[in-house]
């Protein structure tokens, strides 16, 4: 069976590619030096933690698209320990190690 891509699909792909290249290369194309305002630079400092929270939080409080209805879930306890460790020592590696040290026995041992 032969599959052919129509011209509309090709035009959309080329157009989206052009927009992506233009927006990502805008800072290189411009001949003038360009800096972000102070408020934007400050706001971008929070982008990594906001992105991480957006990925991790649903995984901790939801299972297969439904909010958890029990407290017997290893992810809740591991996340709580991770938060406590991070806010106490500000050490990302220690946070991961101790969070997993709580998660694995509860998940594998108790089946939570």
C-alpha positions as CSV (number, residue, x, y, z in Angstrom):
1,X,0.0,0.0,0.0
2,X,1.5,3.3,-1.1
3,X,1.2,6.3,1.3
4,X,1.5,9.8,-0.1
5,X,1.6,13.0,1.8
6,X,-0.6,15.7,0.5
7,X,0.6,19.3,-0.3
8,X,-1.3,20.8,2.6
9,X,0.6,18.7,5.2
10,X,3.9,19.5,3.6
11,X,3.0,23.2,3.6
12,X,2.1,23.1,7.3
13,X,5.4,21.3,8.2
14,X,7.4,23.8,6.2
15,X,5.5,26.8,7.8
16,X,5.9,25.5,11.3
17,X,9.6,24.8,10.7
18,X,10.0,28.4,9.4
19,X,8.3,29.9,12.4
20,X,10.3,27.8,14.8
21,X,13.6,28.7,13.2
22,X,12.7,32.4,13.1
23,X,11.7,32.6,16.7
24,X,14.6,30.6,18.0
25,X,17.2,32.5,15.9
26,X,15.7,35.9,16.4
27,X,18.4,36.9,18.9
28,X,21.2,35.8,16.5
29,X,19.6,37.6,13.4
30,X,19.3,40.9,15.2
31,X,22.4,43.2,14.8
32,X,21.6,45.2,17.9
33,X,22.6,43.9,21.4
34,X,19.4,42.9,23.2
35,X,18.9,42.3,26.9
36,X,15.8,41.3,28.8
37,X,14.3,43.7,31.3
38,X,15.1,43.0,34.9
39,X,11.6,41.8,35.7
40,X,11.8,39.2,32.9
41,X,15.3,38.0,34.0
42,X,14.0,37.6,37.5
43,X,10.9,35.7,36.3
44,X,13.0,33.3,34.3
45,X,14.9,32.3,37.4
46,X,11.7,30.5,38.5
47,X,11.1,28.7,35.2
48,X,13.0,25.5,36.0
49,X,11.2,25.0,39.3
50,X,7.9,25.8,37.7
51,X,8.5,23.3,34.9
52,X,9.7,20.6,37.3
53,X,6.6,21.2,39.5
54,X,4.3,20.9,36.6
55,X,5.8,17.5,35.7
56,X,6.2,16.1,39.2
57,X,3.1,17.3,41.1
58,X,0.5,15.5,38.9
59,X,2.6,12.3,39.1
60,X,2.6,12.5,42.9
61,X,-1.1,13.2,43.5
62,X,-2.7,11.4,40.5
63,X,-2.8,7.8,39.3
64,X,-3.9,7.1,35.7
65,X,-5.5,10.6,35.4
66,X,-7.5,10.3,38.7
67,X,-6.7,12.0,42.0
68,X,-5.5,9.6,44.7
69,X,-8.2,8.5,47.0
70,X,-6.0,6.9,49.6
71,X,-3.0,8.0,51.8
72,X,-1.4,4.6,51.3
73,X,0.7,5.6,48.3
74,X,4.5,5.5,48.4
75,X,4.8,8.6,46.2
76,X,3.1,10.8,48.8
77,X,5.5,9.8,51.6
78,X,8.5,10.0,49.3
79,X,7.5,13.5,48.1
80,X,7.0,14.7,51.7
81,X,10.4,13.4,52.8
82,X,11.9,15.0,49.7
83,X,10.4,18.4,50.5
84,X,11.6,18.2,54.1
85,X,15.1,17.1,53.2
86,X,15.4,19.8,50.5
87,X,14.2,22.6,52.7
88,X,16.4,21.5,55.5
89,X,19.7,20.9,53.7
90,X,19.2,22.4,50.2
91,X,21.0,19.4,48.7
92,X,19.4,18.0,45.5
93,X,21.3,14.7,45.6
94,X,20.4,14.0,49.2
95,X,16.8,14.8,48.4
96,X,16.7,12.3,45.6
97,X,18.5,9.6,47.7
98,X,16.4,9.9,50.8
99,X,13.2,10.3,48.8
100,X,14.0,7.0,47.0
101,X,15.0,5.4,50.2
102,X,11.4,6.0,51.4
103,X,9.7,5.3,48.1
104,X,11.3,1.9,47.3
105,X,10.6,0.0,50.5
106,X,7.0,1.3,50.5
107,X,6.4,0.6,46.9
108,X,8.3,-2.7,46.5
109,X,7.9,-4.0,50.1
110,X,4.3,-3.0,50.9
111,X,3.1,-2.8,47.3
112,X,1.8,0.8,47.8
